[in-house]
Amino acid sequence: MQTSTHKDMMGRWVAIPNMPKRIISLVPSQTELLFDLGLDEEVVGITKFCEHPIAWRKQKTIVGGTKKVDYTLIDKLAPDLIIANKEENTKEMIAALELKYPVWISDVNTKIENELMIEQIGAIVQKPERALLIISKIQQTFSKLKCLSSNLNIAYFIWKDPWMVAASHTFIHEMLVENEWVNVFEHKERYPIVSMDEVKAEQPDVIFLSSEPYPFKDKHIAELASELPNAKIILVDGTYFSWYGSRMQDAAIYFEELHQALYYA
């Protein structure tokens, strides 16, 4: 089998078959990207969190989650490529897998890094033209984004008990900046735990409660409203804020609807 070396986003050189035939994706957003690149039979394994495309939930082997996998099951699938991510997957899991298989790792925190990731995966699976079309659509849709509710101070919640928010150096933060919103926790790093007193001190205009990884519901709006009566609190689709990859093709449309809802509220 002929192989080529590809540099991943961690700076590692990985020897990968020229056309991988048995791919396992350990990253939900990149599973969706593989589908949108036109792959199907080549993808043999995904995680239980890979919700898109829906059909693959029944067609592909579920190898576990993003933090813990069934190594015996992976051995049975005999992958010739595993696609992972620095943030989504653990160092220990990746270290164990790369002893046996080529593991290509992404690290995406910005729009530019997202485009680079799409281009590189497109090259690995020999779908460079499709990759460039996806990148082009993302660029075009974001260039037309009308930020009607710009300059609002936003607190983006990702977890409860304890409360956690998205701060700087995250893809979520990048999306907030892209929408001309102000992340009130920009002065913190990554995904800090915050107290309600800290949230109150930042005086956010709007609280975004993400649909993932914590499944915020309407009941949580009421809970937070009692603590932050002056803030507008809404549920948002977390995939458009955190799923880098081909999902970004539709993100600008979702964001524009969100802007309109906030502007005319």
ChimeraX commands (.cxc) that place a marker at each C-alpha (Angstrom):
marker #1 position 0.00,0.00,0.00 radius 0.5
marker #1 position 1.42,3.36,-1.03 radius 0.5
marker #1 position 1.44,6.06,1.61 radius 0.5
marker #1 position 2.09,9.79,1.79 radius 0.5
marker #1 position 3.14,11.85,4.79 radius 0.5
marker #1 position 0.76,14.59,5.88 radius 0.5
marker #1 position 1.50,17.22,8.50 radius 0.5
marker #1 position -1.32,17.46,11.02 radius 0.5
marker #1 position -2.32,20.57,12.98 radius 0.5
marker #1 position -0.09,19.58,15.89 radius 0.5
marker #1 position 2.94,19.72,13.60 radius 0.5
marker #1 position 3.27,15.92,13.45 radius 0.5
marker #1 position 4.06,14.10,10.22 radius 0.5
marker #1 position 1.67,11.17,9.72 radius 0.5
marker #1 position 2.08,8.42,7.10 radius 0.5
marker #1 position -1.38,7.83,5.60 radius 0.5
marker #1 position -2.47,5.59,2.69 radius 0.5
marker #1 position -2.86,7.60,-0.51 radius 0.5
marker #1 position -6.58,6.88,-0.40 radius 0.5
marker #1 position -7.74,5.76,3.05 radius 0.5
marker #1 position -10.39,3.03,2.80 radius 0.5
marker #1 position -11.21,2.49,6.49 radius 0.5
marker #1 position -11.55,5.76,8.38 radius 0.5
marker #1 position -12.62,6.26,11.98 radius 0.5
marker #1 position -13.64,9.76,13.06 radius 0.5
marker #1 position -13.48,10.63,16.74 radius 0.5
marker #1 position -14.79,14.18,16.21 radius 0.5
marker #1 position -18.50,14.88,15.53 radius 0.5
marker #1 position -17.96,17.99,13.41 radius 0.5
marker #1 position -15.29,16.26,11.32 radius 0.5
marker #1 position -17.55,13.24,10.85 radius 0.5
marker #1 position -20.04,15.60,9.22 radius 0.5
marker #1 position -17.22,17.07,7.13 radius 0.5
marker #1 position -16.27,13.63,5.79 radius 0.5
marker #1 position -19.88,13.12,4.72 radius 0.5
marker #1 position -20.03,16.52,3.04 radius 0.5
marker #1 position -16.77,15.74,1.24 radius 0.5
marker #1 position -18.61,12.85,-0.40 radius 0.5
marker #1 position -17.30,9.94,1.63 radius 0.5
marker #1 position -19.51,7.06,2.73 radius 0.5
marker #1 position -18.15,3.51,2.55 radius 0.5
marker #1 position -14.70,4.78,3.54 radius 0.5
marker #1 position -15.95,5.82,6.99 radius 0.5
marker #1 position -16.29,2.69,9.15 radius 0.5
marker #1 position -16.40,4.07,12.69 radius 0.5
marker #1 position -17.75,7.14,14.51 radius 0.5
marker #1 position -18.50,8.21,18.11 radius 0.5
marker #1 position -21.82,8.20,19.94 radius 0.5
marker #1 position -21.75,11.99,19.75 radius 0.5
marker #1 position -21.56,12.06,15.94 radius 0.5
marker #1 position -25.14,13.17,15.34 radius 0.5
marker #1 position -24.73,14.21,11.70 radius 0.5
marker #1 position -25.40,12.79,9.24 radius 0.5
marker #1 position -28.31,11.08,10.99 radius 0.5
marker #1 position -28.21,8.03,8.70 radius 0.5
marker #1 position -24.68,7.16,9.80 radius 0.5
marker #1 position -25.90,6.60,13.36 radius 0.5
marker #1 position -27.33,3.27,12.18 radius 0.5
marker #1 position -24.94,2.52,9.33 radius 0.5
marker #1 position -21.57,3.02,11.04 radius 0.5
marker #1 position -19.97,1.28,14.01 radius 0.5
marker #1 position -20.07,3.34,17.20 radius 0.5
marker #1 position -16.61,2.97,18.75 radius 0.5
marker #1 position -17.36,4.87,21.97 radius 0.5
marker #1 position -17.25,8.53,22.91 radius 0.5
marker #1 position -14.77,11.33,22.29 radius 0.5
marker #1 position -12.92,10.68,25.57 radius 0.5
marker #1 position -13.17,6.89,25.82 radius 0.5
marker #1 position -13.28,4.27,23.06 radius 0.5
marker #1 position -13.51,0.51,22.77 radius 0.5
marker #1 position -10.00,-0.45,21.62 radius 0.5
marker #1 position -11.02,-4.03,20.83 radius 0.5
marker #1 position -13.78,-2.78,18.56 radius 0.5
marker #1 position -11.37,-0.42,16.83 radius 0.5
marker #1 position -8.95,-3.31,16.27 radius 0.5
marker #1 position -11.75,-5.28,14.59 radius 0.5
marker #1 position -12.45,-2.34,12.26 radius 0.5
marker #1 position -8.74,-2.21,11.33 radius 0.5
marker #1 position -8.69,1.49,10.38 radius 0.5
marker #1 position -6.06,2.86,8.04 radius 0.5
marker #1 position -6.77,6.40,9.31 radius 0.5
marker #1 position -8.14,7.83,12.55 radius 0.5
marker #1 position -9.12,11.49,12.62 radius 0.5
marker #1 position -8.89,13.08,16.08 radius 0.5
marker #1 position -8.80,16.52,17.68 radius 0.5
marker #1 position -6.59,18.06,20.36 radius 0.5
marker #1 position -9.52,19.41,22.39 radius 0.5
marker #1 position -12.15,16.73,21.81 radius 0.5
marker #1 position -9.96,13.71,22.50 radius 0.5
marker #1 position -7.55,12.86,25.33 radius 0.5
marker #1 position -3.78,12.64,25.02 radius 0.5
marker #1 position -3.83,9.17,26.55 radius 0.5
marker #1 position -6.37,7.86,24.05 radius 0.5
marker #1 position -4.53,9.30,21.06 radius 0.5
marker #1 position -1.19,7.95,22.34 radius 0.5
marker #1 position -2.66,4.45,22.61 radius 0.5
marker #1 position -4.23,4.57,19.15 radius 0.5
marker #1 position -1.20,5.91,17.32 radius 0.5
marker #1 position 0.82,2.91,18.45 radius 0.5
marker #1 position -1.16,0.89,15.91 radius 0.5
marker #1 position -2.78,3.31,13.46 radius 0.5
marker #1 position -2.17,6.58,11.60 radius 0.5
marker #1 position -3.80,9.30,13.71 radius 0.5
marker #1 position -4.24,12.77,12.17 radius 0.5
marker #1 position -5.00,15.45,14.78 radius 0.5
marker #1 position -6.72,18.76,14.19 radius 0.5
marker #1 position -6.52,21.87,16.38 radius 0.5
marker #1 position -9.09,24.49,15.40 radius 0.5
marker #1 position -9.75,27.74,17.26 radius 0.5
marker #1 position -10.19,30.25,14.42 radius 0.5
marker #1 position -11.92,30.57,11.05 radius 0.5
marker #1 position -8.57,30.44,9.27 radius 0.5
marker #1 position -7.60,27.26,11.10 radius 0.5
marker #1 position -10.98,25.80,10.19 radius 0.5
marker #1 position -10.38,26.47,6.50 radius 0.5
marker #1 position -6.90,24.95,6.78 radius 0.5
marker #1 position -8.34,21.83,8.45 radius 0.5
marker #1 position -10.97,21.40,5.71 radius 0.5
marker #1 position -8.33,21.82,3.01 radius 0.5
marker #1 position -5.95,19.34,4.64 radius 0.5
marker #1 position -8.58,16.65,5.24 radius 0.5
marker #1 position -9.82,17.19,1.69 radius 0.5
marker #1 position -6.30,16.48,0.44 radius 0.5
marker #1 position -5.92,13.38,2.62 radius 0.5
marker #1 position -9.15,11.79,1.33 radius 0.5
marker #1 position -8.52,12.98,-2.24 radius 0.5
marker #1 position -11.45,15.39,-2.33 radius 0.5
marker #1 position -9.60,18.70,-2.78 radius 0.5
marker #1 position -12.19,20.26,-5.09 radius 0.5
marker #1 position -15.07,19.56,-2.71 radius 0.5
marker #1 position -13.02,20.94,0.16 radius 0.5
marker #1 position -12.40,24.19,-1.70 radius 0.5
marker #1 position -16.11,24.50,-2.52 radius 0.5
marker #1 position -16.99,24.14,1.17 radius 0.5
marker #1 position -14.38,26.74,2.13 radius 0.5
marker #1 position -15.66,29.11,-0.57 radius 0.5
marker #1 position -19.25,28.82,0.63 radius 0.5
marker #1 position -18.22,29.52,4.22 radius 0.5
marker #1 position -16.31,32.62,3.13 radius 0.5
marker #1 position -19.15,33.87,0.94 radius 0.5
marker #1 position -21.89,33.44,3.53 radius 0.5
marker #1 position -19.88,35.09,6.31 radius 0.5
marker #1 position -18.97,38.01,4.03 radius 0.5
marker #1 position -22.71,38.76,3.73 radius 0.5
marker #1 position -23.48,38.42,7.45 radius 0.5
marker #1 position -25.40,41.46,8.75 radius 0.5
marker #1 position -24.59,41.99,12.43 radius 0.5
marker #1 position -27.68,43.94,13.48 radius 0.5
marker #1 position -27.12,43.41,17.20 radius 0.5
marker #1 position -23.39,44.14,17.30 radius 0.5
marker #1 position -21.60,45.32,20.45 radius 0.5
marker #1 position -23.88,43.44,22.82 radius 0.5
marker #1 position -22.07,42.05,25.87 radius 0.5
marker #1 position -22.48,38.26,25.77 radius 0.5
marker #1 position -21.87,35.50,28.31 radius 0.5
marker #1 position -21.86,32.10,26.60 radius 0.5
marker #1 position -22.65,29.24,28.99 radius 0.5
marker #1 position -21.58,25.68,28.17 radius 0.5
marker #1 position -22.15,23.90,31.51 radius 0.5
marker #1 position -24.08,23.90,34.76 radius 0.5
marker #1 position -23.04,22.61,38.23 radius 0.5
marker #1 position -20.54,24.16,38.07 radius 0.5
marker #1 position -21.30,27.07,35.76 radius 0.5
marker #1 position -18.80,27.16,32.90 radius 0.5
marker #1 position -18.46,29.65,30.06 radius 0.5
marker #1 position -16.56,29.94,26.79 radius 0.5
marker #1 position -13.72,32.45,27.08 radius 0.5
marker #1 position -10.78,33.41,24.84 radius 0.5
marker #1 position -8.82,31.03,22.59 radius 0.5
marker #1 position -11.88,28.95,21.71 radius 0.5
marker #1 position -13.77,28.51,18.46 radius 0.5
marker #1 position -16.90,29.74,20.27 radius 0.5
marker #1 position -15.12,32.99,21.12 radius 0.5
marker #1 position -14.08,33.31,17.49 radius 0.5
marker #1 position -17.73,33.04,16.43 radius 0.5
marker #1 position -18.78,35.68,18.97 radius 0.5
marker #1 position -16.11,38.03,17.61 radius 0.5
marker #1 position -17.16,37.24,14.03 radius 0.5
marker #1 position -20.66,38.41,14.96 radius 0.5
marker #1 position -19.30,41.62,16.49 radius 0.5
marker #1 position -20.49,40.61,19.95 radius 0.5
marker #1 position -18.36,41.24,23.03 radius 0.5
marker #1 position -17.47,38.16,25.06 radius 0.5
marker #1 position -17.56,39.42,28.66 radius 0.5
marker #1 position -15.20,36.62,29.68 radius 0.5
marker #1 position -12.59,37.34,27.02 radius 0.5
marker #1 position -10.12,38.11,29.81 radius 0.5
marker #1 position -10.25,34.46,30.89 radius 0.5
marker #1 position -8.82,31.39,29.13 radius 0.5
marker #1 position -10.69,28.60,27.37 radius 0.5
marker #1 position -13.59,27.21,29.48 radius 0.5
marker #1 position -13.38,28.61,33.02 radius 0.5
marker #1 position -15.65,27.82,35.94 radius 0.5
marker #1 position -17.38,31.01,37.06 radius 0.5
marker #1 position -19.46,31.97,40.06 radius 0.5
marker #1 position -22.78,33.73,39.69 radius 0.5
marker #1 position -21.24,36.75,41.41 radius 0.5
marker #1 position -18.60,36.88,38.66 radius 0.5
marker #1 position -21.30,36.74,35.98 radius 0.5
marker #1 position -23.24,39.54,37.66 radius 0.5
marker #1 position -20.09,41.66,37.89 radius 0.5
marker #1 position -19.61,41.44,34.10 radius 0.5
marker #1 position -23.17,42.77,33.52 radius 0.5
marker #1 position -23.91,40.84,30.31 radius 0.5
marker #1 position -26.66,42.17,28.06 radius 0.5
marker #1 position -27.38,38.66,26.83 radius 0.5
marker #1 position -26.82,35.16,28.16 radius 0.5
marker #1 position -26.45,32.41,25.55 radius 0.5
marker #1 position -27.29,28.95,26.88 radius 0.5
marker #1 position -25.76,26.43,24.49 radius 0.5
marker #1 position -27.51,23.24,23.42 radius 0.5
marker #1 position -24.23,21.39,23.97 radius 0.5
marker #1 position -22.25,19.98,25.66 radius 0.5
marker #1 position -24.73,20.66,28.48 radius 0.5
marker #1 position -28.35,20.32,27.28 radius 0.5
marker #1 position -29.73,23.62,28.54 radius 0.5
marker #1 position -33.53,23.84,28.49 radius 0.5
marker #1 position -36.24,26.46,29.07 radius 0.5
marker #1 position -36.23,25.69,32.80 radius 0.5
marker #1 position -32.68,27.01,33.03 radius 0.5
marker #1 position -33.76,30.34,31.56 radius 0.5
marker #1 position -36.10,30.88,34.50 radius 0.5
marker #1 position -33.39,29.86,36.94 radius 0.5
marker #1 position -30.90,32.37,35.56 radius 0.5
marker #1 position -33.50,35.11,35.11 radius 0.5
marker #1 position -33.98,35.22,38.88 radius 0.5
marker #1 position -30.25,35.90,39.26 radius 0.5
marker #1 position -29.82,38.19,36.24 radius 0.5
marker #1 position -33.11,40.07,35.77 radius 0.5
marker #1 position -31.58,42.68,33.43 radius 0.5
marker #1 position -30.11,40.19,30.96 radius 0.5
marker #1 position -31.88,38.64,28.01 radius 0.5
marker #1 position -31.45,34.86,28.26 radius 0.5
marker #1 position -31.89,32.63,25.23 radius 0.5
marker #1 position -31.15,29.08,24.12 radius 0.5
marker #1 position -28.80,28.80,21.14 radius 0.5
marker #1 position -27.78,25.95,18.83 radius 0.5
marker #1 position -24.28,25.16,20.04 radius 0.5
marker #1 position -23.31,23.36,16.84 radius 0.5
marker #1 position -23.17,26.65,14.94 radius 0.5
marker #1 position -20.83,28.12,17.53 radius 0.5
marker #1 position -18.55,25.14,18.17 radius 0.5
marker #1 position -18.74,22.72,15.21 radius 0.5
marker #1 position -15.89,23.76,12.96 radius 0.5
marker #1 position -15.93,22.06,9.56 radius 0.5
marker #1 position -18.65,22.01,6.94 radius 0.5
marker #1 position -21.39,23.03,9.40 radius 0.5
marker #1 position -19.99,26.54,9.08 radius 0.5
marker #1 position -21.57,26.68,5.62 radius 0.5
marker #1 position -24.94,27.29,7.28 radius 0.5
marker #1 position -23.75,29.10,10.41 radius 0.5
marker #1 position -24.00,32.63,9.00 radius 0.5
marker #1 position -27.67,32.09,8.14 radius 0.5
marker #1 position -28.35,30.95,11.70 radius 0.5
marker #1 position -26.39,33.88,13.14 radius 0.5
marker #1 position -28.31,36.39,11.04 radius 0.5
marker #1 position -31.59,35.02,12.38 radius 0.5
marker #1 position -30.17,35.33,15.90 radius 0.5
marker #1 position -29.16,38.94,15.24 radius 0.5
marker #1 position -32.66,39.75,14.03 radius 0.5
marker #1 position -34.24,38.14,17.08 radius 0.5
marker #1 position -32.01,40.17,19.41 radius 0.5
marker #1 position -32.36,43.43,17.45 radius 0.5
marker #1 position -36.13,43.38,17.24 radius 0.5
marker #1 position -36.75,41.96,20.73 radius 0.5
marker link #1:1,2 radius 0.2
marker link #1:2,3 radius 0.2
marker link #1:3,4 radius 0.2
marker link #1:4,5 radius 0.2
marker link #1:5,6 radius 0.2
marker link #1:6,7 radius 0.2
marker link #1:7,8 radius 0.2
marker link #1:8,9 radius 0.2
marker link #1:9,10 radius 0.2
marker link #1:10,11 radius 0.2
marker link #1:11,12 radius 0.2
marker link #1:12,13 radius 0.2
marker link #1:13,14 radius 0.2
marker link #1:14,15 radius 0.2
marker link #1:15,16 radius 0.2
marker link #1:16,17 radius 0.2
marker link #1:17,18 radius 0.2
marker link #1:18,19 radius 0.2
marker link #1:19,20 radius 0.2
marker link #1:20,21 radius 0.2
marker link #1:21,22 radius 0.2
marker link #1:22,23 radius 0.2
marker link #1:23,24 radius 0.2
marker link #1:24,25 radius 0.2
marker link #1:25,26 radius 0.2
marker link #1:26,27 radius 0.2
marker link #1:27,28 radius 0.2
marker link #1:28,29 radius 0.2
marker link #1:29,30 radius 0.2
marker link #1:30,31 radius 0.2
marker link #1:31,32 radius 0.2
marker link #1:32,33 radius 0.2
marker link #1:33,34 radius 0.2
marker link #1:34,35 radius 0.2
marker link #1:35,36 radius 0.2
marker link #1:36,37 radius 0.2
marker link #1:37,38 radius 0.2
marker link #1:38,39 radius 0.2
marker link #1:39,40 radius 0.2
marker link #1:40,41 radius 0.2
marker link #1:41,42 radius 0.2
marker link #1:42,43 radius 0.2
marker link #1:43,44 radius 0.2
marker link #1:44,45 radius 0.2
marker link #1:45,46 radius 0.2
marker link #1:46,47 radius 0.2
marker link #1:47,48 radius 0.2
marker link #1:48,49 radius 0.2
marker link #1:49,50 radius 0.2
marker link #1:50,51 radius 0.2
marker link #1:51,52 radius 0.2
marker link #1:52,53 radius 0.2
marker link #1:53,54 radius 0.2
marker link #1:54,55 radius 0.2
marker link #1:55,56 radius 0.2
marker link #1:56,57 radius 0.2
marker link #1:57,58 radius 0.2
marker link #1:58,59 radius 0.2
marker link #1:59,60 radius 0.2
marker link #1:60,61 radius 0.2
marker link #1:61,62 radius 0.2
marker link #1:62,63 radius 0.2
marker link #1:63,64 radius 0.2
marker link #1:64,65 radius 0.2
marker link #1:65,66 radius 0.2
marker link #1:66,67 radius 0.2
marker link #1:67,68 radius 0.2
marker link #1:68,69 radius 0.2
marker link #1:69,70 radius 0.2
marker link #1:70,71 radius 0.2
marker link #1:71,72 radius 0.2
marker link #1:72,73 radius 0.2
marker link #1:73,74 radius 0.2
marker link #1:74,75 radius 0.2
marker link #1:75,76 radius 0.2
marker link #1:76,77 radius 0.2
marker link #1:77,78 radius 0.2
marker link #1:78,79 radius 0.2
marker link #1:79,80 radius 0.2
marker link #1:80,81 radius 0.2
marker link #1:81,82 radius 0.2
marker link #1:82,83 radius 0.2
marker link #1:83,84 radius 0.2
marker link #1:84,85 radius 0.2
marker link #1:85,86 radius 0.2
marker link #1:86,87 radius 0.2
marker link #1:87,88 radius 0.2
marker link #1:88,89 radius 0.2
marker link #1:89,90 radius 0.2
marker link #1:90,91 radius 0.2
marker link #1:91,92 radius 0.2
marker link #1:92,93 radius 0.2
marker link #1:93,94 radius 0.2
marker link #1:94,95 radius 0.2
marker link #1:95,96 radius 0.2
marker link #1:96,97 radius 0.2
marker link #1:97,98 radius 0.2
marker link #1:98,99 radius 0.2
marker link #1:99,100 radius 0.2
marker link #1:100,101 radius 0.2
marker link #1:101,102 radius 0.2
marker link #1:102,103 radius 0.2
marker link #1:103,104 radius 0.2
marker link #1:104,105 radius 0.2
marker link #1:105,106 radius 0.2
marker link #1:106,107 radius 0.2
marker link #1:107,108 radius 0.2
marker link #1:108,109 radius 0.2
marker link #1:109,110 radius 0.2
marker link #1:110,111 radius 0.2
marker link #1:111,112 radius 0.2
marker link #1:112,113 radius 0.2
marker link #1:113,114 radius 0.2
marker link #1:114,115 radius 0.2
marker link #1:115,116 radius 0.2
marker link #1:116,117 radius 0.2
marker link #1:117,118 radius 0.2
marker link #1:118,119 radius 0.2
marker link #1:119,120 radius 0.2
marker link #1:120,121 radius 0.2
marker link #1:121,122 radius 0.2
marker link #1:122,123 radius 0.2
marker link #1:123,124 radius 0.2
marker link #1:124,125 radius 0.2
marker link #1:125,126 radius 0.2
marker link #1:126,127 radius 0.2
marker link #1:127,128 radius 0.2
marker link #1:128,129 radius 0.2
marker link #1:129,130 radius 0.2
marker link #1:130,131 radius 0.2
marker link #1:131,132 radius 0.2
marker link #1:132,133 radius 0.2
marker link #1:133,134 radius 0.2
marker link #1:134,135 radius 0.2
marker link #1:135,136 radius 0.2
marker link #1:136,137 radius 0.2
marker link #1:137,138 radius 0.2
marker link #1:138,139 radius 0.2
marker link #1:139,140 radius 0.2
marker link #1:140,141 radius 0.2
marker link #1:141,142 radius 0.2
marker link #1:142,143 radius 0.2
marker link #1:143,144 radius 0.2
marker link #1:144,145 radius 0.2
marker link #1:145,146 radius 0.2
marker link #1:146,147 radius 0.2
marker link #1:147,148 radius 0.2
marker link #1:148,149 radius 0.2
marker link #1:149,150 radius 0.2
marker link #1:150,151 radius 0.2
marker link #1:151,152 radius 0.2
marker link #1:152,153 radius 0.2
marker link #1:153,154 radius 0.2
marker link #1:154,155 radius 0.2
marker link #1:155,156 radius 0.2
marker link #1:156,157 radius 0.2
marker link #1:157,158 radius 0.2
marker link #1:158,159 radius 0.2
marker link #1:159,160 radius 0.2
marker link #1:160,161 radius 0.2
marker link #1:161,162 radius 0.2
marker link #1:162,163 radius 0.2
marker link #1:163,164 radius 0.2
marker link #1:164,165 radius 0.2
marker link #1:165,166 radius 0.2
marker link #1:166,167 radius 0.2
marker link #1:167,168 radius 0.2
marker link #1:168,169 radius 0.2
marker link #1:169,170 radius 0.2
marker link #1:170,171 radius 0.2
marker link #1:171,172 radius 0.2
marker link #1:172,173 radius 0.2
marker link #1:173,174 radius 0.2
marker link #1:174,175 radius 0.2
marker link #1:175,176 radius 0.2
marker link #1:176,177 radius 0.2
marker link #1:177,178 radius 0.2
marker link #1:178,179 radius 0.2
marker link #1:179,180 radius 0.2
marker link #1:180,181 radius 0.2
marker link #1:181,182 radius 0.2
marker link #1:182,183 radius 0.2
marker link #1:183,184 radius 0.2
marker link #1:184,185 radius 0.2
marker link #1:185,186 radius 0.2
marker link #1:186,187 radius 0.2
marker link #1:187,188 radius 0.2
marker link #1:188,189 radius 0.2
marker link #1:189,190 radius 0.2
marker link #1:190,191 radius 0.2
marker link #1:191,192 radius 0.2
marker link #1:192,193 radius 0.2
marker link #1:193,194 radius 0.2
marker link #1:194,195 radius 0.2
marker link #1:195,196 radius 0.2
marker link #1:196,197 radius 0.2
marker link #1:197,198 radius 0.2
marker link #1:198,199 radius 0.2
marker link #1:199,200 radius 0.2
marker link #1:200,201 radius 0.2
marker link #1:201,202 radius 0.2
marker link #1:202,203 radius 0.2
marker link #1:203,204 radius 0.2
marker link #1:204,205 radius 0.2
marker link #1:205,206 radius 0.2
marker link #1:206,207 radius 0.2
marker link #1:207,208 radius 0.2
marker link #1:208,209 radius 0.2
marker link #1:209,210 radius 0.2
marker link #1:210,211 radius 0.2
marker link #1:211,212 radius 0.2
marker link #1:212,213 radius 0.2
marker link #1:213,214 radius 0.2
marker link #1:214,215 radius 0.2
marker link #1:215,216 radius 0.2
marker link #1:216,217 radius 0.2
marker link #1:217,218 radius 0.2
marker link #1:218,219 radius 0.2
marker link #1:219,220 radius 0.2
marker link #1:220,221 radius 0.2
marker link #1:221,222 radius 0.2
marker link #1:222,223 radius 0.2
marker link #1:223,224 radius 0.2
marker link #1:224,225 radius 0.2
marker link #1:225,226 radius 0.2
marker link #1:226,227 radius 0.2
marker link #1:227,228 radius 0.2
marker link #1:228,229 radius 0.2
marker link #1:229,230 radius 0.2
marker link #1:230,231 radius 0.2
marker link #1:231,232 radius 0.2
marker link #1:232,233 radius 0.2
marker link #1:233,234 radius 0.2
marker link #1:234,235 radius 0.2
marker link #1:235,236 radius 0.2
marker link #1:236,237 radius 0.2
marker link #1:237,238 radius 0.2
marker link #1:238,239 radius 0.2
marker link #1:239,240 radius 0.2
marker link #1:240,241 radius 0.2
marker link #1:241,242 radius 0.2
marker link #1:242,243 radius 0.2
marker link #1:243,244 radius 0.2
marker link #1:244,245 radius 0.2
marker link #1:245,246 radius 0.2
marker link #1:246,247 radius 0.2
marker link #1:247,248 radius 0.2
marker link #1:248,249 radius 0.2
marker link #1:249,250 radius 0.2
marker link #1:250,251 radius 0.2
marker link #1:251,252 radius 0.2
marker link #1:252,253 radius 0.2
marker link #1:253,254 radius 0.2
marker link #1:254,255 radius 0.2
marker link #1:255,256 radius 0.2
marker link #1:256,257 radius 0.2
marker link #1:257,258 radius 0.2
marker link #1:258,259 radius 0.2
marker link #1:259,260 radius 0.2
marker link #1:260,261 radius 0.2
marker link #1:261,262 radius 0.2
marker link #1:262,263 radius 0.2
marker link #1:263,264 radius 0.2
marker link #1:264,265 radius 0.2
view
